[in-house]
Structures are given as C-alpha cells and as structure tokens.
Amino acid sequence: MLTLRNRLVLVNLLVFLITLIVLTGVITNQILGHLYEQLDRELAQVAGHALGHVALIDGRPRLMPDPDQGEDTFGPDSFVRLLDTQGAILAGQGDYAGVDVARRNLPVAEQGVAFNQRGADGAPLRVFTQPIYAAAGQFQDGGSRIVLGYVQAAARPEEILEITEQIRRSLLIGIPLALLIAGLAGLYASRRALQSLTLMTQSAAAISADSVVEQRLPVPRAKDEVQALAQSFNATLERLAAAFIRQRRFTADASHELRTPVTAILGQAELALSRPRSPRAYQESLRRIQDEAERMQRLIGRLLALARAESGRQILDFEPTDVAILVRTLTETLASQLEDQDVELRVAAPPAAVITTDADSLTQIVLNLLENAIAYTRQGQVEVAVKQTAEALTIQISDTGPGISPDILPLIFEPFYRADPSRRQERGHVGLGLALSYELTHLLGGAIEADNRLQGGAVFTLTLPGRSM
C-alpha cells in the first residue's frame, strides 16, 4: 500500500514529467521550425537562381547551366531539377535529379512550397518547389497564370538532423536525471512536511481514556494546514476530556445519589427487623422506606429522561401549543402546594401565545424551572413572564432568592450540580432538573440561559422558535 508521502511524490513526478515533456516539445519545435525556415529561405534563393537559367525551347522549359560554372552553377552542395507540369523530370543537377517526384505537392506549389522527402539512398531531403510561369499577360481560361513547369531545389538537412539527435540524446539523459533529482527532493520535502503528521499519529495512538484529560498533540511552529489540524484535534480532545470529566462526575454523583436512598432503605429495614416492634413502629419504618423508594424512583426516572435527551432519542410530538395556558396551569397547580410557604407566584402572559412545539417537553422544562425557583426562594416572589414575537417566544422565570454566584453560572446546567448543597433533600431536589431542561430546550430548537437580576435573585430565560399555526 502506497503511503501518503509516496503518493504525493508520484503525483508530483507525474505532473513534472508531463510538464517537462510538453515544455521540451514546444521548445524543440520552435528551434527546429526556425532552422527549417532558414533552410527554406536558402533553398528558395537557389530555386530563384535556377529560374534565371530556365529557357523555353520549342515551348518547353529547359535548364541551362552557366557554361563557365557547369555543375557548380547552383552551388556545389545543391540539388536542382526541372519538372514539367505533369511532374516528369526534364533536367537536373546533383543526386536529387533522379529521385521520384512527389506529385501530390505540385498543385500547391503555385507560390512556392517546402516539404520533406527521402532521397534515393533513403536519407531525408528538404525540397523547395517553385512554379515556372509563362510570359506576363498569358492566362488560362479561368484567369490564372499559365504554369509551364516547376523548379525544385533540395538539400540534406544534416545540421538540423544532428541538432535533433543531440536534443534526443539530451532528453534521454536529462529527463531521467531530472526525475531522479525531483523524486529525491520530493521525498525529502514530503518527509519534512509530513513529519509533524507522523508525530501527531504516534501521539494520538498513545492517548487513552486515562490520559485524554492531560495529553495533547504537539503543535508545529509552521503556520500551515498541519498546525491547523493539530490545533483542531487538540480542541476536539479538550471537548472529549470535558465530556470524560462530566461522565465521571455524573457516574460518581449518580452512584452517590442512589446510594443515599438505598442506605436509608436498608437502615430502616434493619432497624425494623432488629427486634420486635409495635405495629405503629413498623408502619413508620415502612413509610420511610416508601419515601426513599419514591425518591429513588424519581431519581432513576430523571436519569433516564436526561439520557434520552442527551442521546437525541427523546420522542417529540410537535403540535400547536398555547404556552400562555400551559404556564397558567402549572403556576396554579404549584400555587396550591405553596399555601404553607411565604412564596407568591405571579404570571404575566398574553391571552394566547401559540407556537408549534412538543407540549410534554415544554411542560417538563417550565416545571423544572419553577420548582428550582421556588426551592431557592424561602420568602418572596417567583414571577413568570411570557412574550411572543414573530421570530420567537420567550419565557422568563425570575425569583427573589439569593441569586447565583458568578463562579457558579457556567456550571448551573451541569447534572447533579447545586448552587446550595444543603438543599440536597429538600423537595426531592437532586440536581438534574436544570440539566434536563437544558437538553430538552435544545431538542426543541431553543436556548436557555441563567443570570442574576439587578434587584436581587436569579432569572432563567427560555427562548423558543416562534413557529405558530
């Protein structure tokens, strides 16, 4: 299996090879094109010079070399020949004279054209063809000038072929060498770049449930993607560590809370069985056992509800709900239970405040907040205010109790957390109501926050989406 480093190097080498081949091809074509253009100009001059030695004899063109120069009339290394309009060879000088005529190139030679052709020995030749026109003023029926024949000048492009061979040999040596250098450099660079990832992998593999609270990944100094990855992973570890701490504290608190009623039940049972007692004493022991069993039942019920809410498995039934009626019903029910307490419940709500929500979950949230406010208000008032806008519905529950310490505010929605530990047994207060309200609020798509009032006391604000029917 290829590692990430090797894959990166291979991809870079492939891109480098393609770029090198394309760039080399473009440069080579430009060089060869320039050399062929220069050779074509020289051949055009030779062909033009040969045209000056063409004479019409009996209406047919004849090549007339200079008597003084003979075979060197057109240059010692030049191959020149004369063709008729059908491509038949009329005369020639040099080895090119007897080479087969490429007739397919003659019709396009009206302005002079250059092309490549093989000589008699198979060696490549560069051929330039120049038409021979009749005297000025003589035209064919179509209006074009009359072509009497063609002059062809050819040369062996040995210098160009040698340069081409040199380029080919250079590429055969240079490209593998360049790939080797690029590959080694890529391996070194990728190793340096991915070294931090290797260290992060080793550190991450060493993290366990016991070390997640303290152990973190090393963060490289370079401000790059690897540093961002390490920071993001460490942030995830921070959240994971916080979750581990909360889970451990939750387990410890739950064990402690369950141990208390179980211990009380066992103690009452042992006391009742230690010696014969009167029916009244047995009834008192059974009543206390029942109270502790009911308390344990409430605790287990809230633990299960909190677990369902945190896992998102809470079954919700969204339907139109009049929050104003819901709040009034809850406050009236609780007010009837507070006749022996010096606590007054007040409600400020519009005649109707309808939104689409889960009524059971909202009832549980408001009930938990009201019970919490009543539990911390020994004497005074608990006020509930309901406000509705087009965007949201707000339920604000405030009390005149001691308020919440600023140090405690960030922890107020943690399970089993109590601002006043002395209230552990009061009204069955086990420290799960606010945590459950927090989770249920988020399931309903809302938000909940706690704060202190300027005039004293605490205030909890519940905000829900204003989905109305």
C-alpha positions as CSV (number, residue, x, y, z in Angstrom):
1,M,0.0,0.0,0.0
2,L,1.4,3.4,-1.0
3,T,1.8,5.8,1.8
4,L,0.6,9.4,1.6
5,R,4.2,10.6,1.2
6,N,4.8,8.2,-1.8
7,R,1.5,9.2,-3.4
8,L,2.3,12.9,-3.2
9,V,5.8,12.3,-4.7
10,L,4.4,10.1,-7.5
11,V,1.8,12.7,-8.4
12,N,4.3,15.5,-8.3
13,L,6.7,13.4,-10.5
14,L,3.9,12.7,-13.0
15,V,3.0,16.4,-13.2
16,F,6.7,17.3,-13.5
17,L,7.2,14.7,-16.3
18,I,4.2,15.9,-18.3
19,T,5.2,19.5,-17.9
20,L,8.8,18.7,-18.9
21,I,7.7,16.7,-22.0
22,V,5.3,19.4,-23.1
23,L,7.8,22.2,-22.5
24,T,10.6,20.3,-24.2
25,G,8.4,19.6,-27.2
26,V,7.3,23.2,-27.6
27,I,10.9,24.5,-27.4
28,T,12.2,21.8,-29.7
29,N,9.5,22.5,-32.3
30,Q,10.3,26.2,-32.1
31,I,14.1,25.6,-32.6
32,L,13.5,23.1,-35.5
33,G,10.9,25.3,-37.0
34,H,13.3,28.2,-37.0
35,L,16.1,26.1,-38.6
36,Y,13.8,24.8,-41.3
37,E,12.6,28.3,-42.1
38,Q,16.2,29.4,-42.5
39,L,16.9,26.3,-44.8
40,D,13.8,27.0,-46.8
41,R,14.9,30.6,-47.4
42,E,18.2,29.3,-48.7
43,L,16.5,26.8,-50.9
44,A,14.1,29.5,-52.2
45,Q,17.2,31.5,-53.2
46,V,18.7,28.5,-55.0
47,A,15.3,27.9,-56.8
48,G,15.1,31.5,-57.8
49,H,18.6,31.4,-59.1
50,A,17.7,28.3,-61.1
51,L,14.7,30.1,-62.6
52,G,17.2,32.6,-64.1
53,H,18.7,29.7,-66.0
54,V,15.5,28.3,-67.5
55,A,14.9,28.8,-71.2
56,L,11.9,27.9,-73.4
57,I,12.9,25.7,-76.3
58,D,10.1,24.6,-78.6
59,G,7.6,25.7,-75.9
60,R,9.2,23.6,-73.2
61,P,11.3,24.8,-70.3
62,R,15.0,23.8,-70.4
63,L,17.6,24.1,-67.6
64,M,20.6,26.0,-69.0
65,P,23.6,25.9,-66.6
66,D,26.2,28.6,-66.9
67,P,28.8,27.3,-69.4
68,D,31.7,28.6,-67.2
69,Q,30.4,27.0,-64.0
70,G,28.9,23.8,-65.3
71,E,27.7,21.6,-62.4
72,D,28.5,24.3,-59.9
73,T,26.1,26.8,-61.4
74,F,23.6,26.4,-58.5
75,G,26.2,25.7,-55.8
76,P,28.3,22.6,-55.1
77,D,26.0,21.2,-52.5
78,S,22.7,22.0,-54.1
79,F,20.4,19.5,-55.8
80,V,18.3,21.2,-58.6
81,R,16.0,19.7,-61.2
82,L,13.4,20.8,-63.7
83,L,9.9,19.3,-64.0
84,D,7.1,19.6,-66.5
85,T,3.5,20.3,-65.4
86,Q,2.9,16.5,-65.0
87,G,5.9,16.1,-62.7
88,A,8.2,14.4,-65.3
89,I,11.9,15.1,-64.8
90,L,13.2,17.3,-67.6
91,A,16.7,18.0,-66.3
92,G,18.6,18.0,-63.0
93,Q,21.9,18.6,-61.2
94,G,23.2,16.6,-58.2
95,D,22.0,13.4,-56.6
96,Y,18.4,14.7,-56.4
97,A,17.9,14.7,-60.1
98,G,16.7,11.1,-60.2
99,V,14.6,11.0,-57.0
100,D,11.0,10.2,-57.5
101,V,8.7,13.2,-57.8
102,A,6.2,13.8,-55.0
103,R,3.4,14.9,-57.4
104,R,0.9,15.4,-54.6
105,N,2.9,18.6,-53.6
106,L,2.9,20.1,-57.1
107,P,-0.6,21.6,-57.2
108,V,0.1,23.6,-54.1
109,A,3.4,25.0,-55.3
110,E,2.0,28.0,-57.1
111,Q,3.6,30.3,-54.6
112,G,6.5,28.0,-53.7
113,V,6.3,25.3,-51.1
114,A,8.8,23.3,-49.0
115,F,8.4,19.7,-47.8
116,N,10.4,16.7,-46.6
117,Q,11.2,13.8,-48.9
118,R,13.5,10.7,-48.9
119,G,16.4,10.6,-51.3
120,A,17.5,7.7,-53.5
121,D,19.6,6.4,-50.6
122,G,16.8,6.8,-48.1
123,A,18.4,9.8,-46.5
124,P,16.0,12.7,-45.7
125,L,15.9,15.8,-48.0
126,R,14.3,19.2,-47.7
127,V,12.7,20.1,-51.0
128,F,11.5,23.5,-52.2
129,T,9.3,23.7,-55.3
130,Q,8.9,26.9,-57.4
131,P,6.5,27.1,-60.3
132,I,7.6,28.4,-63.8
133,Y,5.0,30.8,-65.2
134,A,4.5,31.7,-68.8
135,A,5.3,35.2,-70.0
136,A,3.4,38.1,-68.5
137,G,-0.1,38.6,-70.0
138,Q,-0.7,34.9,-70.7
139,F,-3.5,33.4,-68.7
140,Q,-5.6,30.3,-68.7
141,D,-9.4,30.4,-69.3
142,G,-10.0,30.5,-65.6
143,G,-7.9,33.7,-65.3
144,S,-4.9,32.0,-63.6
145,R,-1.4,32.3,-64.8
146,I,-0.1,29.5,-67.1
147,V,2.3,27.1,-65.3
148,L,5.0,25.7,-67.7
149,G,6.8,23.5,-65.2
150,Y,8.5,23.5,-61.8
151,V,11.9,24.1,-60.4
152,Q,12.9,22.1,-57.4
153,A,15.8,22.8,-55.1
154,A,16.8,20.3,-52.4
155,A,19.4,19.9,-49.7
156,R,20.2,17.4,-47.0
157,P,19.2,18.9,-43.5
158,E,22.2,17.3,-41.9
159,E,22.8,20.1,-39.4
160,I,19.1,20.1,-38.4
161,L,19.1,16.3,-38.0
162,E,22.3,16.5,-35.9
163,I,20.7,19.1,-33.7
164,T,17.6,16.9,-33.4
165,E,19.7,13.9,-32.5
166,Q,21.6,16.0,-29.9
167,I,18.3,17.1,-28.4
168,R,17.0,13.5,-28.3
169,R,20.2,12.2,-26.6
170,S,20.0,15.1,-24.1
171,L,16.4,14.2,-23.3
172,L,17.2,10.6,-22.8
173,I,19.8,11.5,-20.2
174,G,18.2,14.7,-18.9
175,I,14.6,13.6,-18.2
176,P,15.5,10.5,-16.1
177,L,18.1,12.6,-14.2
178,A,15.6,15.4,-13.7
179,L,13.0,12.9,-12.5
180,L,15.6,11.4,-10.1
181,I,16.5,14.7,-8.6
182,A,12.9,15.8,-8.4
183,G,11.9,12.5,-6.8
184,L,14.7,12.7,-4.1
185,A,13.8,16.3,-3.4
186,G,10.1,15.5,-3.2
187,L,10.8,12.6,-0.8
188,Y,12.9,14.9,1.4
189,A,10.4,17.7,1.3
190,S,7.4,15.5,1.9
191,R,9.2,13.7,4.7
192,R,9.9,17.1,6.4
193,A,6.3,18.3,5.7
194,L,4.7,15.1,7.0
195,Q,7.0,14.6,9.9
196,S,4.6,16.5,12.1
197,L,1.7,14.3,10.9
198,T,3.8,11.2,11.9
199,L,4.4,12.6,15.4
200,M,0.7,13.5,15.7
201,T,-0.2,10.0,14.7
202,Q,2.1,8.5,17.3
203,S,0.8,10.9,20.0
204,A,-2.8,10.2,19.1
205,A,-2.2,6.4,19.2
206,A,-0.8,6.8,22.7
207,I,-3.9,8.7,24.0
208,S,-6.1,6.6,26.2
209,A,-9.2,7.2,28.3
210,D,-6.9,7.8,31.3
211,S,-4.6,10.2,29.5
212,V,-7.1,12.2,27.4
213,V,-7.6,14.7,30.2
214,E,-3.9,15.8,30.1
215,Q,-2.2,14.5,26.9
216,R,-2.3,16.7,23.8
217,L,-0.8,16.5,20.3
218,P,2.4,18.5,19.5
219,V,1.6,21.7,17.5
220,P,4.2,22.5,14.9
221,R,5.6,26.0,14.7
222,A,4.9,26.5,11.0
223,K,1.6,28.2,10.4
224,D,0.2,25.8,7.8
225,E,-2.5,23.2,7.4
226,V,-0.7,20.7,9.7
227,Q,-0.7,23.3,12.5
228,A,-4.4,24.0,12.0
229,L,-5.1,20.2,12.1
230,A,-3.2,19.8,15.3
231,Q,-5.0,22.7,16.9
232,S,-8.4,21.4,15.7
233,F,-7.5,17.9,17.1
234,N,-6.4,19.4,20.4
235,A,-9.7,21.4,20.6
236,T,-11.5,18.1,20.0
237,L,-9.5,16.5,22.7
238,E,-10.4,19.3,25.1
239,R,-14.1,18.7,24.4
240,L,-13.6,15.0,24.7
241,A,-11.7,15.5,28.0
242,A,-14.5,17.7,29.3
243,A,-17.0,15.0,28.3
244,F,-15.0,12.4,30.1
245,I,-14.8,14.6,33.2
246,R,-18.6,15.2,33.1
247,Q,-19.2,11.5,32.6
248,R,-17.0,10.5,35.5
249,R,-18.6,13.2,37.7
250,F,-22.1,12.1,36.5
251,T,-21.3,8.5,37.4
252,A,-20.0,9.4,40.8
253,D,-22.9,11.7,41.6
254,A,-25.4,9.2,40.3
255,S,-23.8,6.5,42.5
256,H,-23.9,8.8,45.5
257,E,-27.5,9.9,44.9
258,L,-28.6,6.3,44.5
259,R,-26.6,5.1,47.5
260,T,-28.4,7.6,49.8
261,P,-31.9,6.2,49.4
262,V,-30.6,2.6,49.3
263,T,-28.7,3.1,52.5
264,A,-31.8,4.7,54.1
265,I,-34.0,1.8,53.0
266,L,-31.5,-0.8,54.3
267,G,-31.1,1.1,57.6
268,Q,-34.9,1.3,58.1
269,A,-35.3,-2.4,57.2
270,E,-32.5,-3.5,59.6
271,L,-33.9,-1.3,62.3
272,A,-37.4,-2.8,61.9
273,L,-36.1,-6.3,61.9
274,S,-33.6,-5.9,64.7
275,R,-36.2,-6.6,67.4
276,P,-40.0,-7.0,67.7
277,R,-41.8,-3.7,67.4
278,S,-45.3,-2.3,67.6
279,P,-47.5,-2.0,64.5
280,R,-47.1,1.8,64.7
281,A,-43.3,1.5,64.6
282,Y,-43.5,-0.9,61.7
283,Q,-45.7,1.5,59.8
284,E,-43.3,4.4,60.5
285,S,-40.4,2.3,59.1
286,L,-42.4,1.3,56.1
287,R,-43.4,4.9,55.4
288,R,-39.8,6.0,55.5
289,I,-38.8,3.1,53.2
290,Q,-41.6,4.1,50.8
291,D,-40.4,7.8,50.8
292,E,-36.9,6.7,50.0
293,A,-38.1,4.3,47.3
294,E,-40.2,7.1,45.7
295,R,-37.2,9.4,45.8
296,M,-35.1,6.8,44.2
297,Q,-37.8,6.2,41.6
298,R,-37.9,9.9,40.8
299,L,-34.1,10.0,40.5
300,I,-34.0,7.0,38.2
301,G,-36.8,8.5,36.1
302,R,-34.9,11.8,35.7
303,L,-31.7,9.9,34.9
304,L,-33.4,8.0,32.1
305,A,-35.1,11.2,30.8
306,L,-31.7,13.0,30.8
307,A,-30.0,10.1,29.0
308,R,-32.8,10.1,26.3
309,A,-32.5,13.8,25.8
310,E,-28.7,13.8,25.6
311,S,-28.7,10.9,23.1
312,G,-31.4,12.6,21.0
313,R,-33.8,9.6,21.4
314,Q,-36.5,11.7,23.1
315,I,-39.7,11.2,21.2
316,L,-41.1,14.6,20.3
317,D,-44.6,15.4,19.0
318,F,-44.7,18.9,17.6
319,E,-48.2,20.4,17.6
320,P,-49.8,23.8,18.2
321,T,-49.5,24.6,21.9
322,D,-50.8,27.6,23.8
323,V,-47.9,28.5,26.0
324,A,-49.9,31.0,28.0
325,I,-52.4,28.4,29.1
326,L,-49.6,25.9,29.8
327,V,-47.8,28.4,32.1
328,R,-51.0,29.4,33.9
329,T,-52.0,25.8,34.5
330,L,-48.5,24.9,36.0
331,T,-48.4,28.0,38.3
332,E,-52.0,27.3,39.6
333,T,-51.0,23.7,40.4
334,L,-47.8,24.8,42.2
335,A,-49.6,27.7,44.0
336,S,-52.0,25.3,45.6
337,Q,-49.0,23.4,47.1
338,L,-47.4,26.6,48.5
339,E,-50.2,27.6,50.9
340,D,-47.9,26.9,53.9
341,Q,-44.9,28.8,52.3
342,D,-44.4,32.5,52.1
343,V,-43.8,32.4,48.3
344,E,-46.1,34.2,45.8
345,L,-46.4,33.1,42.2
346,R,-47.1,35.8,39.6
347,V,-47.8,35.3,35.9
348,A,-47.6,38.0,33.1
349,A,-48.7,36.5,29.8
350,P,-50.8,37.5,26.8
351,P,-54.3,35.9,26.4
352,A,-52.8,33.5,24.0
353,A,-49.3,32.6,22.8
354,V,-49.5,29.7,20.4
355,I,-46.4,28.0,18.9
356,T,-45.7,24.6,17.4
357,T,-43.7,22.6,19.9
358,D,-43.7,19.4,22.0
359,A,-46.1,20.2,24.8
360,D,-44.8,17.5,27.2
361,S,-41.2,18.5,26.9
362,L,-42.0,22.2,27.3
363,T,-44.1,21.4,30.4
364,Q,-41.2,19.5,31.9
365,I,-38.8,22.4,31.2
366,V,-41.1,25.1,32.8
367,L,-42.0,22.8,35.7
368,N,-38.3,22.2,36.4
369,L,-37.5,26.0,36.3
370,L,-40.4,26.8,38.5
371,E,-39.5,24.2,41.1
372,N,-35.9,25.4,41.1
373,A,-37.0,29.0,41.6
374,I,-39.4,28.0,44.4
375,A,-36.7,25.8,46.1
376,Y,-34.3,28.8,46.4
377,T,-36.9,31.4,47.4
378,R,-37.7,31.0,51.1
379,Q,-39.7,34.2,51.1
380,G,-40.7,36.5,48.3
381,Q,-41.9,36.1,44.8
382,V,-41.5,34.0,41.7
383,E,-42.6,35.7,38.5
384,V,-43.2,34.1,35.1
385,A,-43.3,36.4,32.0
386,V,-44.3,35.1,28.6
387,K,-43.6,37.3,25.5
388,Q,-44.1,36.4,21.8
389,T,-42.8,38.0,18.6
390,A,-42.9,36.9,15.0
391,E,-39.5,35.3,15.4
392,A,-39.5,33.8,18.9
393,L,-41.3,33.1,22.1
394,T,-39.7,33.9,25.4
395,I,-40.5,32.6,28.9
396,Q,-38.7,34.4,31.7
397,I,-38.8,32.9,35.3
398,S,-37.3,35.1,38.0
399,D,-37.2,34.9,41.8
400,T,-36.2,37.0,44.8
401,G,-33.9,34.4,46.2
402,P,-30.1,34.7,46.9
403,G,-29.2,34.7,43.2
404,I,-26.4,32.7,41.6
405,S,-22.7,33.3,42.2
406,P,-20.8,34.4,39.1
407,D,-18.4,31.5,39.6
408,I,-21.3,29.0,39.5
409,L,-23.2,30.4,36.5
410,P,-21.1,28.4,33.9
411,L,-21.9,25.2,35.8
412,I,-25.5,25.7,36.6
413,F,-26.8,23.3,33.9
414,E,-24.4,20.5,34.8
415,P,-26.0,17.3,36.1
416,F,-26.2,17.0,39.9
417,Y,-24.8,20.5,40.3
418,R,-26.4,22.5,43.2
419,A,-25.8,26.1,44.0
420,D,-26.7,25.3,47.6
421,P,-25.6,21.7,48.6
422,S,-27.6,22.0,51.8
423,R,-30.8,21.6,49.7
424,R,-29.9,18.1,48.6
425,Q,-33.0,16.5,50.2
426,E,-35.4,19.5,50.0
427,R,-38.4,18.8,47.8
428,G,-36.6,15.9,46.2
429,H,-34.1,18.3,44.7
430,V,-31.3,16.0,43.2
431,G,-29.7,18.4,40.8
432,L,-31.0,17.0,37.5
433,G,-33.8,19.4,36.7
434,L,-31.8,22.2,35.1
435,A,-29.6,19.7,33.2
436,L,-32.7,18.0,31.8
437,S,-34.3,21.4,30.9
438,Y,-31.1,22.4,29.1
439,E,-31.1,19.2,26.9
440,L,-34.8,19.4,26.2
441,T,-34.6,23.0,25.2
442,H,-32.0,22.2,22.6
443,L,-34.1,19.4,21.3
444,L,-36.9,21.9,20.8
445,G,-34.6,24.1,18.8
446,G,-34.4,26.8,21.6
447,A,-31.9,28.2,24.0
448,I,-31.9,28.6,27.8
449,E,-29.6,30.8,29.9
450,A,-29.3,31.9,33.5
451,D,-28.4,35.2,35.0
452,N,-28.8,37.4,38.1
453,R,-31.3,40.3,38.4
454,L,-30.0,43.7,39.3
455,Q,-32.5,43.9,42.2
456,G,-31.5,40.5,43.5
457,G,-32.5,37.0,42.7
458,A,-31.9,34.8,39.7
459,V,-33.6,34.8,36.3
460,F,-33.8,32.0,33.7
461,T,-34.7,32.9,30.2
462,L,-36.1,30.3,27.8
463,T,-36.3,31.2,24.1
464,L,-38.1,29.0,21.6
465,P,-38.6,29.4,17.8
466,G,-41.8,31.4,17.1
467,R,-43.4,28.6,15.0
468,S,-47.1,29.4,15.2
469,M,-50.0,27.8,13.4
